[in-house]
Amino acid sequence: MDTCTAIVGINWGDEGKGRMVDLLTEDFDIVCRYQGGGNAGHTIVNQYGEFMLHLLPSGVFRPNVMNILGNGMALDPEHLTREIETLRGKGVDISPDNVMISERASLLMPWHRRLDALEEARLKDKKLDTTRKGIAPFYSDKYAKKTILAGELFYPDVLRQHLHDLLEWKNLILTGVYGDEAETEEEINNWVKTYCEPLVPYIRNTGSYLADALWNHKRILFEGQLGALRDLDYGIYPFTTSSNVLAAYAPIGSGLPRARVGRIIGVVKAYSSCVGAGPFVCELFGDEAEHLRQIGREYGHLPHRVGPIDLVATRYGVRVQNATEIALTKLDVLSELDEIPLCTRYRLNGVEIDEMPFPSILSRCEPVFETMPGWKCDITGVRNWWDLPEAAQNYVKRIEDSVGCIIKWISVGPERHSIIRRG
């Protein structure tokens, strides 16, 4: 097997990456998150229960797997501390023996969340519908060289002066731009003591650790957050996240820039779902959408937008992720449908196209739908490709042929082993 593998999203996120990482980590020594923060979650169902992980890598449920939060992440200490406490409360072992934080990871501070919410409020009906977790302000500050590195927690005098300087600057924005209240040094110092200091034992030079692991032929799995269409450079800008979600960024964001990612597993949902604003060409509405939403349990803080699988978007996502194989999730959800719709092309200015257009004109595109016969039976117990109904096999093959990438994994339920290994 390839020493380095990445599991990444092909569409808008929420494809089921966490359940695939949880399944495949039995074959790996290290799982590493390389970008993103607490703005998206990976749902995992295993012997401990059902979990939504936002920051911790999905390998934490496996014994003898080291889990690394890389330098490319938006590290929210408050969120991470609470996530660790939640998992420990359910019997999951979390300690410096199985979790590491890169000393070069930047800390997402309380002012980042405040600025995110204030900017969304200022935009009003033009807002980007962010999660208000502070991700965009954080990455803006990182590239402006105005963040705290996790390793600074080892040097209190350096940290104290850096916090003082940053707080002075941030308060100018909070009060002068948004007319909001200033943060105080006492509040920030108390926050650091409560949420950052407990994480100090986890902070290490993960770059050296990963380099040694690669030299010793350890198996490394890079875990991506969100999907290709939310990538800052290649997604549906500006309705994207603020980091690079592509597998190509995994070596940089993990702390192992010389790594070669030889195997890239792209995760695709058997239908489409989208959380948040932005163009979503294949979107269904009304009763048809609500039915799919209900059988797929597509609800969060708001109902998710849903539609049939979008072959145009999926083909594009496979290409920019450079996927070598696909894991197709939630195929069982479609078992109730008499006919399975697919979005096979877009119509733009009266002309049908099958390539993803420039993001600014996506809103002008209309979906071109086709249907395939449904299979109308329960497939949640199927574990062998040849035991799938012929109609389900045909649906999988149609996706495979359309996007030009082999589908090696088919999820037929949320549990760890509700999977068909194909090929």
PAPA-445770 format. One record per residue (C-alpha): residue in three letters; x, y, z; residue number from 1. Coordinates in steps of 0.05 Angstrom, whole numbers, plus 32768, in hexadecimal, padded with zeros to 4 digits. Layout:
BEGIN
 code   xx   yy   zz pos
  ALA    X    Y    Z NUM
...
//
This chain:
BEGIN
 code   xx   yy   zz pos
  MET 8000 8000 8000   1
  ASP 8016 8048 7FF7   2
  THR 8037 8065 8034   3
  CYS 800E 80A6 802F   4
  THR 7FC4 80A7 8020   5
  ALA 7F91 80E0 8022   6
  ILE 7F46 80DC 802C   7
  VAL 7F25 811A 8011   8
  GLY 7EE1 8135 7FFD   9
  ILE 7ECD 813B 7FB4  10
  ASN 7E90 8168 7FB9  11
  TRP 7E77 819D 7FEB  12
  GLY 7E8C 8178 802B  13
  ASP 7E62 814A 8056  14
  GLU 7E71 8110 8028  15
  GLY 7E80 80DE 8060  16
  LYS 7ECC 80E5 8065  17
  GLY 7ECE 80D8 80B0  18
  ARG 7EAD 8094 80AB  19
  MET 7EDF 8080 8075  20
  VAL 7F1A 8097 809F  21
  ASP 7EFE 8072 80DB  22
  LEU 7EF7 8033 80B0  23
  LEU 7F3C 8036 808F  24
  THR 7F66 804B 80CA  25
  GLU 7F71 8002 80DE  26
  ASP 7FA3 8001 80A4  27
  PHE 7FC9 8040 80BA  28
  ASP 7FF9 8056 80F0  29
  ILE 7FEC 80A1 80ED  30
  VAL 7FAF 80CB 80DC  31
  CYS 7FBC 8115 80CF  32
  ARG 7F8D 8150 80C6  33
  TYR 7FAE 8184 8099  34
  GLN 7F7D 81BE 8092  35
  GLY 7F3C 81DC 80AB  36
  GLY 7F20 81E5 80F0  37
  GLY 7EE0 81DC 8118  38
  ASN 7EB3 81F4 80DF  39
  ALA 7EA3 81AE 80C5  40
  GLY 7E9B 816A 80E5  41
  HIS 7EA7 8121 80D5  42
  THR 7E6F 80F2 80EE  43
  ILE 7E86 80AE 8106  44
  VAL 7E5E 8074 8121  45
  ASN 7E84 803C 8145  46
  GLN 7E84 8013 8184  47
  TYR 7E8A 8051 81AF  48
  GLY 7E4C 8072 8191  49
  GLU 7E40 80A9 815F  50
  PHE 7E71 80E3 815D  51
  MET 7E7A 8124 8138  52
  LEU 7EC4 8136 8135  53
  HIS 7ED6 817D 8122  54
  LEU 7F21 8181 8132  55
  LEU 7F3B 813E 8149  56
  PRO 7F50 810E 8111  57
  SER 7F21 80D4 8107  58
  GLY 7F56 80A1 811A  59
  VAL 7F4D 80AF 8165  60
  PHE 7F1F 8073 816B  61
  ARG 7F55 8042 8156  62
  PRO 7F89 8029 8188  63
  ASN 7FD2 8033 8174  64
  VAL 7FC2 806A 8141  65
  MET 7FE4 80AD 814A  66
  ASN 7FB7 80E8 8139  67
  ILE 7FD7 812A 8124  68
  LEU 7FB9 816F 811E  69
  GLY 7FE6 818F 80E9  70
  ASN 8002 81D4 80E0  71
  GLY 7FCF 81E5 80AB  72
  MET 7F94 81E0 80DA  73
  ALA 7F6C 8218 80FB  74
  LEU 7F78 81FE 8142  75
  ASP 7F40 8215 8170  76
  PRO 7F58 8202 81B7  77
  GLU 7F14 820E 81D7  78
  HIS 7EF1 81E1 81A5  79
  LEU 7F28 81AC 81A8  80
  THR 7F29 81A9 81F4  81
  ARG 7EDE 819E 81F6  82
  GLU 7EE1 816A 81BF  83
  ILE 7F16 8143 81E6  84
  GLU 7EEC 8146 8225  85
  THR 7EAF 812D 8200  86
  LEU 7ED3 80F1 81E3  87
  ARG 7EF3 80E0 8225  88
  GLY 7EAF 80E2 8246  89
  LYS 7E98 80AC 8215  90
  GLY 7ED3 807E 8224  91
  VAL 7F02 8093 81EB  92
  ASP 7F4B 8097 81FF  93
  ILE 7F68 80DB 81EC  94
  SER 7FAF 80EB 8204  95
  PRO 7FF2 8104 81EB  96
  ASP 8000 80BA 81DC  97
  ASN 7FCE 80BC 81A1  98
  VAL 7FC4 8105 8191  99
  MET 7FF7 813A 817C 100
  ILE 7FF1 8183 816B 101
  SER 8023 81A4 813D 102
  GLU 804B 81DA 815F 103
  ARG 8043 8202 811F 104
  ALA 7FF7 81FF 8120 105
  SER 7FD7 8244 812A 106
  LEU 7FA4 8250 8161 107
  LEU 7F5E 8267 8150 108
  MET 7F4F 829C 8185 109
  PRO 7F0D 82B5 81A2 110
  TRP 7F12 82F5 8178 111
  HIS 7F10 82CB 8138 112
  ARG 7ECB 82B1 8149 113
  ARG 7EB3 82F6 815C 114
  LEU 7ECC 8315 811C 115
  ASP 7EAC 82DE 80F2 116
  ALA 7E68 82EB 8112 117
  LEU 7E6F 8337 810D 118
  GLU 7E81 8334 80C3 119
  GLU 7E47 8306 80B3 120
  ALA 7E18 8336 80D7 121
  ARG 7E35 8371 80B0 122
  LEU 7E2A 834E 806E 123
  LYS 7DE1 8340 807E 124
  ASP 7DBF 8323 8041 125
  LYS 7E02 831E 801C 126
  LYS 7E21 82F2 8052 127
  LEU 7E49 82B4 803F 128
  ASP 7E23 8289 8071 129
  THR 7E62 8275 8097 130
  THR 7E60 8248 80D5 131
  ARG 7E78 8283 80FF 132
  LYS 7EB1 8258 811A 133
  GLY 7EE5 828D 8109 134
  ILE 7F04 8268 80CF 135
  ALA 7F0A 82A0 809C 136
  PRO 7F24 82D4 80CE 137
  PHE 7F56 82A0 80E7 138
  TYR 7F73 8290 80A3 139
  SER 7F74 82DA 8091 140
  ASP 7F9E 82E6 80CF 141
  LYS 7FCB 82AB 80C0 142
  TYR 7FDE 82C5 807C 143
  ALA 7FE6 830B 809A 144
  LYS 8017 82EB 80CC 145
  LYS 7FEC 82FE 8107 146
  THR 7FDD 82BC 812B 147
  ILE 7FF8 8298 8168 148
  LEU 801D 8256 815B 149
  ALA 800E 821C 8189 150
  GLY 8058 8216 819A 151
  GLU 8058 825B 81B9 152
  LEU 8034 823C 81F5 153
  PHE 8079 8221 8209 154
  TYR 8093 8268 820F 155
  PRO 8064 8291 823D 156
  ASP 808B 82D2 8238 157
  VAL 808A 82D0 81EC 158
  LEU 8041 82BD 81EC 159
  ARG 802D 82F4 821C 160
  GLN 804D 832B 81F2 161
  HIS 8031 830E 81B1 162
  LEU 7FEB 830B 81CE 163
  HIS 7FF1 8353 81E6 164
  ASP 8005 836B 81A1 165
  LEU 7FD0 8344 817C 166
  LEU 7F99 8358 81AC 167
  GLU 7FAA 83A2 81A3 168
  TRP 7FA2 8399 8158 169
  LYS 7F63 836F 815C 170
  ASN 7F40 83A0 818A 171
  LEU 7F4A 83D7 8157 172
  ILE 7F21 83AD 8127 173
  LEU 7EED 8396 8159 174
  THR 7EDF 83DC 8172 175
  GLY 7EF1 8408 8136 176
  VAL 7ED5 83DF 80FC 177
  TYR 7E9B 83BA 811D 178
  GLY 7E8C 83E7 8159 179
  ASP 7E8F 83AB 8188 180
  GLU 7EAE 83A3 81CC 181
  ALA 7EF9 8399 81D5 182
  GLU 7F18 8359 81EF 183
  THR 7F41 8360 822F 184
  GLU 7F84 8341 823E 185
  GLU 7F67 8321 827C 186
  GLU 7F31 82FF 8253 187
  ILE 7F63 82E5 8220 188
  ASN 7F95 82CE 8255 189
  ASN 7F5F 82A8 827A 190
  TRP 7F49 8288 8238 191
  VAL 7F91 8272 822A 192
  LYS 7F97 8255 8270 193
  THR 7F55 822F 826A 194
  TYR 7F58 8214 8224 195
  CYS 7FA0 8219 820B 196
  GLU 7FCC 8203 8245 197
  PRO 7FAA 81BF 824C 198
  LEU 7FBF 81B1 8204 199
  VAL 8009 81BD 820F 200
  PRO 801A 8173 821A 201
  TYR 7FFE 8164 81D5 202
  ILE 8029 8197 81B0 203
  ARG 8066 817B 818D 204
  ASN 8093 8182 8151 205
  THR 8065 8158 8126 206
  GLY 808F 8167 80E7 207
  SER 80C9 813F 8104 208
  TYR 809A 8108 811B 209
  LEU 807B 8101 80D6 210
  ALA 80BF 8103 80B3 211
  ASP 80D7 80CA 80E0 212
  ALA 8097 80A4 80D3 213
  LEU 809F 80AB 8088 214
  TRP 80E7 8094 808C 215
  ASN 80D1 8057 80B3 216
  HIS 809A 8047 8080 217
  LYS 8061 8056 80B0 218
  ARG 801D 805A 808E 219
  ILE 8001 80A1 8090 220
  LEU 7FB9 80B5 8081 221
  PHE 7FA9 80FE 8072 222
  GLU 7F62 8111 8084 223
  GLY 7F43 814C 805F 224
  GLN 7F09 8178 8075 225
  LEU 7ED0 8190 8048 226
  GLY 7ED1 8182 7FFD 227
  ALA 7EF3 8199 7FBD 228
  LEU 7EBB 81CA 7FAD 229
  ARG 7ECA 81EE 7FEE 230
  ASP 7F15 81F5 7FE0 231
  LEU 7F2D 823D 7FE4 232
  ASP 7F4F 823C 7FA0 233
  TYR 7F28 8208 7F79 234
  GLY 7EE2 820B 7F98 235
  ILE 7EA3 8234 7F8D 236
  TYR 7EC5 8275 7FA4 237
  PRO 7EB2 829C 7FCD 238
  PHE 7E85 8267 7FEB 239
  THR 7EC1 823E 8001 240
  THR 7EE7 8231 8040 241
  SER 7F27 8259 804E 242
  SER 7F59 8221 8045 243
  ASN 7F6F 81EF 8010 244
  VAL 7F4A 81AE 8018 245
  LEU 7F6C 818A 7FDE 246
  ALA 7F97 814C 7FE8 247
  ALA 7FD0 8172 7FC6 248
  TYR 7FD3 819F 8004 249
  ALA 7FD8 8164 8036 250
  PRO 8024 8161 8038 251
  ILE 8029 81AC 8045 252
  GLY 7FF2 81B1 8079 253
  SER 8007 8173 809E 254
  GLY 8050 8186 80A8 255
  LEU 806D 8154 8077 256
  PRO 8079 817C 8037 257
  ARG 80A4 8146 8017 258
  ALA 806E 8111 801C 259
  ARG 8052 80F3 7FDC 260
  VAL 8008 80E2 7FE1 261
  GLY 8003 80A5 7FB4 262
  ARG 7FBB 8091 7FC4 263
  ILE 7F81 80C3 7FC7 264
  ILE 7F3D 80A9 7FDC 265
  GLY 7F07 80DA 7FC6 266
  VAL 7EC6 80D5 7FED 267
  VAL 7E85 80E1 7FC7 268
  LYS 7E3F 80DD 7FE2 269
  ALA 7E0D 80B4 7FB8 270
  TYR 7DE3 80F4 7FB3 271
  SER 7DF6 813D 7FBE 272
  SER 7DF0 8167 7FFD 273
  CYS 7E08 81AD 800C 274
  VAL 7E0E 81D1 804E 275
  GLY 7E10 821C 8047 276
  ALA 7E08 8250 8011 277
  GLY 7E22 8251 7FCA 278
  PRO 7E0F 8234 7F86 279
  PHE 7DF4 81ED 7F89 280
  VAL 7DDD 81DE 7F42 281
  CYS 7DBF 819A 7F4E 282
  GLU 7D93 81B1 7F89 283
  LEU 7D4E 8193 7F92 284
  PHE 7D14 81B9 7FB2 285
  GLY 7CD0 81AC 7FD1 286
  ASP 7CB7 8167 7FE1 287
  GLU 7CEB 8144 7FB8 288
  ALA 7D23 8166 7FDF 289
  GLU 7D02 815A 8022 290
  HIS 7CF9 8110 8014 291
  LEU 7D43 8108 8004 292
  ARG 7D56 8133 8040 293
  GLN 7D2D 8107 806E 294
  ILE 7D46 80C3 8056 295
  GLY 7D8E 80DD 8056 296
  ARG 7D87 80FF 809A 297
  GLU 7DA2 813F 807B 298
  TYR 7D97 816E 80B6 299
  GLY 7DC6 8199 80DE 300
  HIS 7DBB 81DC 80FF 301
  LEU 7D92 81E7 80BF 302
  PRO 7D77 81B5 808B 303
  HIS 7DAD 81A4 8059 304
  ARG 7DA3 81B4 800F 305
  VAL 7D9E 8173 7FE7 306
  GLY 7D9C 815B 7FA0 307
  PRO 7DAE 811F 7F74 308
  ILE 7DF6 810E 7F68 309
  ASP 7E16 8145 7F3E 310
  LEU 7E44 8123 7F0C 311
  VAL 7E5F 8165 7EF1 312
  ALA 7E76 817C 7F37 313
  THR 7E8D 8136 7F4A 314
  ARG 7EB8 812F 7F0B 315
  TYR 7ED7 8172 7F1A 316
  GLY 7EE4 815F 7F63 317
  VAL 7F05 811E 7F4F 318
  ARG 7F33 8143 7F20 319
  VAL 7F4A 817A 7F50 320
  GLN 7F53 8148 7F88 321
  ASN 7F78 8119 7F59 322
  ALA 7F51 80E0 7F78 323
  THR 7F6C 809A 7F69 324
  GLU 7F2D 8078 7F83 325
  ILE 7EE8 808A 7F9E 326
  ALA 7EC1 8077 7FDC 327
  LEU 7E76 807F 7FCE 328
  THR 7E4E 808A 800E 329
  LYS 7E05 8086 8021 330
  LEU 7DEF 805B 7FE6 331
  ASP 7DBC 803B 8015 332
  VAL 7D97 807E 801B 333
  LEU 7D80 8078 7FD2 334
  SER 7D5F 8034 7FDD 335
  GLU 7D1A 8053 7FE8 336
  LEU 7D18 8076 7FA5 337
  ASP 7CF2 805A 7F69 338
  GLU 7D21 807F 7F3A 339
  ILE 7D66 809C 7F49 340
  PRO 7D72 80E2 7F2C 341
  LEU 7DB7 80F8 7F15 342
  CYS 7DCF 813D 7F00 343
  THR 7DF7 812B 7EC2 344
  ARG 7E04 8170 7EA3 345
  TYR 7DF7 81BA 7EAD 346
  ARG 7DD2 81E8 7E7E 347
  LEU 7DF2 822C 7E77 348
  ASN 7DD2 8260 7E49 349
  GLY 7DAC 8229 7E26 350
  VAL 7DEA 81FE 7E19 351
  GLU 7DF7 81BD 7E3E 352
  ILE 7E3C 81B7 7E5D 353
  ASP 7E5E 817F 7E83 354
  GLU 7E9A 81A7 7E9F 355
  MET 7E99 81D1 7EDF 356
  PRO 7E93 821A 7ECA 357
  PHE 7EB4 8257 7EEA 358
  PRO 7E96 825E 7F30 359
  SER 7E78 82A3 7F24 360
  ILE 7E49 8288 7EEF 361
  LEU 7E34 8248 7F13 362
  SER 7DF5 826B 7F2C 363
  ARG 7DDF 8272 7EE3 364
  CYS 7DE3 8227 7ED7 365
  GLU 7DA7 81F8 7ED7 366
  PRO 7DAB 81AE 7EE5 367
  VAL 7D9F 8179 7EAF 368
  PHE 7D81 813D 7ED2 369
  GLU 7D7C 80F4 7EBD 370
  THR 7D60 80B9 7EE3 371
  MET 7D73 8071 7EEE 372
  PRO 7D47 8039 7F0A 373
  GLY 7D49 8030 7F56 374
  TRP 7D54 7FEE 7F7A 375
  LYS 7D1D 7FF6 7FAF 376
  CYS 7D3B 7FC6 7FE3 377
  ASP 7D65 7FC9 8022 378
  ILE 7DB0 7FC5 8013 379
  THR 7DCB 7FD5 8058 380
  GLY 7DDF 7F8D 8064 381
  VAL 7E04 7F84 8022 382
  ARG 7E4F 7F7B 8027 383
  ASN 7E5F 7F5F 7FE3 384
  TRP 7E5C 7F84 7FA0 385
  TRP 7E39 7F4B 7F7D 386
  ASP 7E02 7F49 7FB1 387
  LEU 7DED 7F90 7FA0 388
  PRO 7DAE 7F95 7F75 389
  GLU 7DBE 7F9E 7F2B 390
  ALA 7D9E 7FE4 7F2B 391
  ALA 7DCD 7FF9 7F64 392
  GLN 7E09 7FDD 7F3F 393
  ASN 7DF5 8002 7F00 394
  TYR 7DEF 8043 7F28 395
  VAL 7E34 803B 7F45 396
  LYS 7E52 802A 7F00 397
  ARG 7E30 8068 7EE2 398
  ILE 7E52 8095 7F15 399
  GLU 7E94 8072 7F0B 400
  ASP 7E92 8079 7EBF 401
  SER 7E7C 80C2 7EC3 402
  VAL 7EB2 80DA 7EF1 403
  GLY 7EEA 80AE 7ED7 404
  CYS 7F00 8090 7F19 405
  ILE 7EF6 804B 7F37 406
  ILE 7EC6 8043 7F72 407
  LYS 7EE8 8013 7FA2 408
  TRP 7EBD 801F 7FE0 409
  ILE 7E71 8022 7FE7 410
  SER 7E52 8036 8029 411
  VAL 7E0E 8018 8038 412
  GLY 7E06 8030 8080 413
  PRO 7E25 805E 80B3 414
  GLU 7E47 8028 80DC 415
  ARG 7E92 801B 80D4 416
  HIS 7E8B 7FD9 80AF 417
  SER 7E4C 7FE9 8086 418
  ILE 7E77 7FEA 8048 419
  ILE 7E81 7FC5 8007 420
  ARG 7ECA 7FBE 7FF1 421
  ARG 7ECC 7FB9 7FA6 422
  GLY 7F06 7FA8 7F78 423
//
